[in-house]
Amino acid sequence: MTSENIKTPDGGTLELFSTGAELASAGSGVVVVPASMVTAADYTKFAQKLSAALGRPVHTFNRRGRGSSSPQAEDYTLDADIRDLAAVMKHTSSTDVFGHSFGGAVALHAARTLPVERLAVYDPAVSVNHSVKADWTTEYERATAAGDDDRALAVLAKGLEAGAFSRMPLSMLTIANKLTAGTHVGKQMRELMRTGVREIKAIIAADMPAEPFLELPLETLIIVGEKSPAYFGVACGQIHDILTGSSYTILQGAGHDGVLRAPDKLITELSDFFSG
């Protein structure tokens, strides 16, 4: 894997990682757009397995507010990530895109205007006809204003239905966050929580009906984890219904973190799709 910092048209910096860069002559690479609350490093296993299966490069990058990429603006909107994706695609000469969760929402909106040939998304956190709601952000902001990041993280996790822990009572989840504050995951969650909430608000602000997604590439693959929160499937179903050329797959036994776990069945699904 190679790494480099690339410049964006607005003078920003994006930290880019390329797996299988030596395979560039085999064809266009696949750009991975990461989810919220994670960094490009969390996709290392996924990128390695997908690149090996495809025999082509896979490019991941730290979106703003992560790693050595530029900070995320306080007035952040999805347009910022769409412009950054365009810069990564141009720099890597890539036309295939894969987006996970929030990255899936970015990819779906971006592929309506960018030169994407094949688009695949897993549990895209896109809001279609108000499928994504975040009534919990008021309570989250009260907790952060009071300096109680442990409670704020608990509210965030429950609001997103993020994993089995999110089913715990809020008080117990708050205590659990205190106990894990010193771990790698705990530290990363605290570093990215404000960035992540800005992104959730941006998703809601970009809500639209399904019809504009008719502009997506004919080659579009939508994957939803069988054990993922139900709201992912609501928006995906509406988009799939209007895209006659799209494929829709439920990945059996997988949850929202399925991409990070990189099971062979997901890699096979994606490598078959991106191989055409």
Buried (B, 14 or more C-beta within 10 A) or exposed (E): EEBEBBEBEEEBBBBBBBBBBEBBEEBBBBBBBBBBBBBBEBBBEBBBBBBBBBEBBBBBBBBBBBBEBBEBEEEBBBEBBBBBBBBBBEBBEBBBBBBBBBBBBBBBBBBBEBEBBBBBBBBBBBBBEEBBEBEBBEBBEEBBEEEBBBBBBBBBBBBBBBEEBBEBEBEEBBBBBBEBBEEEEBEBBBBBBBBBBBBBBBBBEBBEEBEEBEEBBEBBBBBBBEBBBEBBBBBBBBBBEBBEEBBBBBBEEBBBBBBBEBBEEBBEBBBEBBEE
